[in-house]
Amino acid sequence: MLDTLVQMTLNAFERSGLDPETYLLTRVAALVAMGASPASYLLNVGAAEDMGVSLEKLRGALVAIAPVVGSARVVAAADGIGEAFGLRLLPGEGEEEGAVT
């Protein structure tokens, strides 16, 4: 099954005409809109990380889509991404907003 998913992704990337960074950020935005699971973020954010997409750009994409998909979806996505990678993207109690831990 994983091979099929990889092939689907490769074909979609080639056909999109987008650069790798834009393609992967767009995929993450779509996952947020769908309310995806941490496993989906693991695959896509992992690929973005491998391509050198910074955490700041990922956060920027989440901020950009928040007015469209809603803050609840973005918070859930940040939590799912954090769970998948062992990161905390949202500030915890006593931390400044925007702090990376």
Accessible surface in RSA format (square Angstrom, percent):
REM  Atomic radii and reference values for relative SASA: ProtOr
REM  Chains: A
REM  Algorithm: Lee & Richards
REM  Probe-radius: 1.40
REM  Slices: 20
REM RES _ NUM      All-atoms   Total-Side   Main-Chain    Non-polar    All polar
REM                ABS   REL    ABS   REL    ABS   REL    ABS   REL    ABS   REL
RES MET A   1   187.62  97.2 138.07  91.4  49.55 118.0 107.00  91.0  80.62 106.8
RES LEU A   2   106.68  59.4 101.01  72.3   5.67  14.3 102.02  71.6   4.66  12.5
RES ASP A   3   115.50  80.9 112.90 112.4   2.60   6.1  32.84  77.3  82.66  82.4
RES THR A   4    81.29  57.8  76.78  77.8   4.51  10.8  50.10  67.3  31.19  47.2
RES LEU A   5    64.72  36.0  63.84  45.7   0.88   2.2  64.15  45.1   0.57   1.5
RES VAL A   6    70.42  46.3  67.63  61.2   2.79   6.7  70.42  61.2   0.00   0.0
RES GLN A   7    98.37  55.0  98.37  71.9   0.00   0.0  39.56  84.2  58.81  44.6
RES MET A   8   115.33  59.7 107.28  71.0   8.05  19.2  91.32  77.6  24.02  31.8
RES THR A   9    41.63  29.6  40.34  40.9   1.29   3.1  29.69  39.9  11.93  18.0
RES LEU A  10    85.68  47.7  85.68  61.3   0.00   0.0  85.68  60.2   0.00   0.0
RES ASN A  11    75.08  51.8  74.91  72.4   0.17   0.4  16.79  40.4  58.28  56.3
RES ALA A  12    44.34  40.8  34.56  53.3   9.78  22.2  41.37  58.3   2.96   7.8
RES PHE A  13    62.60  31.3  60.82  37.7   1.78   4.6  60.82  36.9   1.78   5.1
RES GLU A  14   128.24  73.6  98.54  74.5  29.70  70.7  40.53  78.4  87.71  71.6
RES ARG A  15   211.52  88.8 176.28  89.9  35.24  83.9  59.99  82.0 151.53  91.8
RES SER A  16    48.04  40.6  12.81  17.1  35.22  81.1  24.86  52.9  23.17  32.5
RES GLY A  17    73.47  90.6   0.00   N/A  73.47  90.6  39.84 109.3  33.63  75.3
RES LEU A  18    72.22  40.2  61.29  43.8  10.93  27.5  63.89  44.9   8.34  22.4
RES ASP A  19    76.47  53.6  65.72  65.4  10.74  25.4  41.30  97.2  35.17  35.1
RES PRO A  20    49.16  35.8  48.59  44.3   0.57   2.1  49.16  40.6   0.00   0.0
RES GLU A  21    55.07  31.6  53.51  40.5   1.55   3.7  16.02  31.0  39.04  31.9
RES THR A  22    56.42  40.1  53.90  54.6   2.52   6.0  36.38  48.9  20.04  30.3
RES TYR A  23    16.50   7.7  16.46   9.4   0.04   0.1  16.36  12.3   0.13   0.2
RES LEU A  24    12.08   6.7  12.08   8.6   0.00   0.0  12.08   8.5   0.00   0.0
RES LEU A  25    29.49  16.4  28.28  20.2   1.21   3.0  28.66  20.1   0.83   2.2
RES THR A  26    73.23  52.1  67.84  68.8   5.39  12.8  59.10  79.4  14.13  21.4
RES ARG A  27    70.02  29.4  66.66  34.0   3.36   8.0  17.52  23.9  52.50  31.8
RES VAL A  28     0.43   0.3   0.43   0.4   0.00   0.0   0.43   0.4   0.00   0.0
RES ALA A  29    22.95  21.1  20.15  31.1   2.80   6.4  21.16  29.8   1.79   4.7
RES ALA A  30    51.05  46.9  43.13  66.6   7.92  18.0  50.36  70.9   0.68   1.8
RES LEU A  31    23.07  12.9  23.07  16.5   0.00   0.0  23.07  16.2   0.00   0.0
RES VAL A  32     0.38   0.3   0.00   0.0   0.38   0.9   0.00   0.0   0.38   1.0
RES ALA A  33    48.16  44.3  32.56  50.2  15.61  35.5  33.16  46.7  15.01  39.8
RES MET A  34   141.16  73.1 111.41  73.7  29.75  70.8  94.09  80.0  47.07  62.4
RES GLY A  35    43.03  53.1   0.00   N/A  43.03  53.1  14.57  40.0  28.46  63.7
RES ALA A  36    23.36  21.5   1.88   2.9  21.48  48.9  10.25  14.4  13.12  34.7
RES SER A  37    56.94  48.1  47.56  63.5   9.38  21.6  43.16  91.9  13.78  19.3
RES PRO A  38    43.51  31.7  43.41  39.6   0.09   0.3  43.51  35.9   0.00   0.0
RES ALA A  39    65.16  59.9  58.89  90.9   6.27  14.3  62.13  87.5   3.03   8.0
RES SER A  40    34.27  29.0  30.95  41.3   3.32   7.6   5.57  11.9  28.70  40.2
RES TYR A  41     2.24   1.0   2.24   1.3   0.00   0.0   0.91   0.7   1.33   1.6
RES LEU A  42    86.48  48.2  82.37  58.9   4.11  10.3  82.37  57.8   4.11  11.1
RES LEU A  43    97.73  54.4  85.48  61.2  12.25  30.8  88.58  62.2   9.15  24.6
RES ASN A  44    13.56   9.4  12.63  12.2   0.93   2.2   1.19   2.9  12.37  12.0
RES VAL A  45    12.92   8.5  12.92  11.7   0.00   0.0  12.92  11.2   0.00   0.0
RES GLY A  46    13.92  17.2   0.00   N/A  13.92  17.2  13.80  37.9   0.12   0.3
RES ALA A  47    38.68  35.6  32.60  50.3   6.07  13.8  36.82  51.9   1.85   4.9
RES ALA A  48     3.61   3.3   3.61   5.6   0.00   0.0   3.61   5.1   0.00   0.0
RES GLU A  49   111.49  64.0  98.88  74.8  12.61  30.0  34.62  67.0  76.86  62.8
RES ASP A  50   126.81  88.8  89.54  89.1  37.27  88.1  30.81  72.5  96.00  95.7
RES MET A  51   109.62  56.8  78.24  51.8  31.38  74.7  47.99  40.8  61.63  81.6
RES GLY A  52    60.35  74.4   0.00   N/A  60.35  74.4  34.15  93.7  26.20  58.7
RES VAL A  53    15.06   9.9   2.48   2.2  12.58  30.3   2.53   2.2  12.53  34.0
RES SER A  54    45.90  38.8  35.64  47.6  10.27  23.7  40.09  85.4   5.82   8.2
RES LEU A  55    43.45  24.2  33.46  23.9   9.99  25.1  36.59  25.7   6.86  18.4
RES GLU A  56   113.00  64.9 103.76  78.5   9.24  22.0  63.60 123.0  49.40  40.3
RES LYS A  57   103.40  50.4  94.80  58.2   8.60  20.5  62.59  56.3  40.81  43.5
RES LEU A  58     7.67   4.3   7.67   5.5   0.00   0.0   7.67   5.4   0.00   0.0
RES ARG A  59    42.59  17.9  41.88  21.3   0.71   1.7  34.26  46.8   8.32   5.0
RES GLY A  60    37.53  46.3   0.00   N/A  37.53  46.3  32.21  88.4   5.32  11.9
RES ALA A  61    18.82  17.3  10.01  15.4   8.81  20.0  16.86  23.7   1.96   5.2
RES LEU A  62     8.09   4.5   8.09   5.8   0.00   0.0   8.09   5.7   0.00   0.0
RES VAL A  63   110.51  72.7 104.73  94.8   5.79  13.9 106.97  92.9   3.54   9.6
RES ALA A  64    71.15  65.4  45.47  70.2  25.68  58.4  56.16  79.1  14.99  39.7
RES ILE A  65    30.49  17.4  29.83  22.2   0.66   1.6  30.49  22.0   0.00   0.0
RES ALA A  66    25.58  23.5  23.09  35.6   2.50   5.7  23.30  32.8   2.28   6.0
RES PRO A  67   116.27  84.7  74.04  67.5  42.23 153.5  86.63  71.5  29.64 184.2
RES VAL A  68   130.17  85.7  98.48  89.2  31.69  76.4 103.34  89.8  26.84  72.8
RES VAL A  69    37.01  24.4  13.86  12.5  23.15  55.8  20.97  18.2  16.04  43.5
RES GLY A  70    29.08  35.9   0.00   N/A  29.08  35.9  28.57  78.4   0.51   1.1
RES SER A  71    81.88  69.2  74.64  99.6   7.24  16.7  40.75  86.8  41.13  57.6
RES ALA A  72    81.61  75.0  67.95 104.9  13.66  31.1  76.19 107.3   5.42  14.4
RES ARG A  73   103.45  43.4  99.66  50.8   3.78   9.0  18.66  25.5  84.79  51.4
RES VAL A  74    19.49  12.8  19.49  17.6   0.00   0.0  19.49  16.9   0.00   0.0
RES VAL A  75    75.89  49.9  75.89  68.7   0.00   0.0  75.89  65.9   0.00   0.0
RES ALA A  76    63.49  58.4  49.35  76.2  14.14  32.2  56.11  79.0   7.38  19.5
RES ALA A  77     2.95   2.7   0.47   0.7   2.47   5.6   2.46   3.5   0.48   1.3
RES ALA A  78     3.61   3.3   2.03   3.1   1.57   3.6   2.17   3.1   1.43   3.8
RES ASP A  79    91.65  64.2  86.30  85.9   5.35  12.7  15.83  37.2  75.83  75.6
RES GLY A  80     6.88   8.5   0.00   N/A   6.88   8.5   6.61  18.1   0.27   0.6
RES ILE A  81     0.29   0.2   0.29   0.2   0.00   0.0   0.29   0.2   0.00   0.0
RES GLY A  82     4.28   5.3   0.00   N/A   4.28   5.3   3.37   9.2   0.91   2.0
RES GLU A  83   124.54  71.5  94.58  71.6  29.97  71.4  43.08  83.3  81.47  66.5
RES ALA A  84    25.83  23.7   0.65   1.0  25.18  57.3   8.14  11.5  17.68  46.8
RES PHE A  85    54.31  27.2  26.82  16.6  27.50  71.6  33.59  20.4  20.73  59.3
RES GLY A  86    72.37  89.2   0.00   N/A  72.37  89.2  39.14 107.4  33.23  74.4
RES LEU A  87    71.15  39.6  55.39  39.6  15.75  39.6  59.10  41.5  12.05  32.4
RES ARG A  88   115.57  48.5 110.06  56.1   5.51  13.1  45.00  61.5  70.57  42.8
RES LEU A  89    12.98   7.2   2.56   1.8  10.42  26.2   2.56   1.8  10.42  28.0
RES LEU A  90    67.61  37.7  65.07  46.5   2.54   6.4  65.07  45.7   2.54   6.8
RES PRO A  91    53.33  38.9  32.39  29.5  20.94  76.1  32.52  26.9  20.81 129.3
RES GLY A  92    23.49  29.0   0.00   N/A  23.49  29.0  18.16  49.8   5.33  11.9
RES GLU A  93   184.29 105.8 143.85 108.8  40.44  96.3  66.17 128.0 118.12  96.4
RES GLY A  94    86.62 106.8   0.00   N/A  86.62 106.8  43.07 118.2  43.55  97.5
RES GLU A  95    56.34  32.3  32.38  24.5  23.96  57.1  28.86  55.8  27.48  22.4
RES GLU A  96   142.76  82.0 130.54  98.8  12.22  29.1  52.68 101.9  90.08  73.5
RES GLU A  97   157.74  90.6 130.31  98.6  27.43  65.3  43.92  85.0 113.81  92.9
RES GLY A  98    49.46  61.0   0.00   N/A  49.46  61.0  32.08  88.0  17.38  38.9
RES ALA A  99    34.72  31.9  22.98  35.5  11.73  26.7  33.17  46.7   1.55   4.1
RES VAL A 100    78.76  51.8  49.16  44.5  29.60  71.3  49.16  42.7  29.60  80.3
RES THR A 101    73.58  52.3  31.30  31.7  42.28 100.8  65.21  87.6   8.37  12.7
END  Absolute sums over single chains surface
CHAIN  1 A     6358.7       4867.5       1491.2       3926.1       2432.6
END  Absolute sums over all chains
TOTAL          6358.7       4867.5       1491.2       3926.1       2432.6
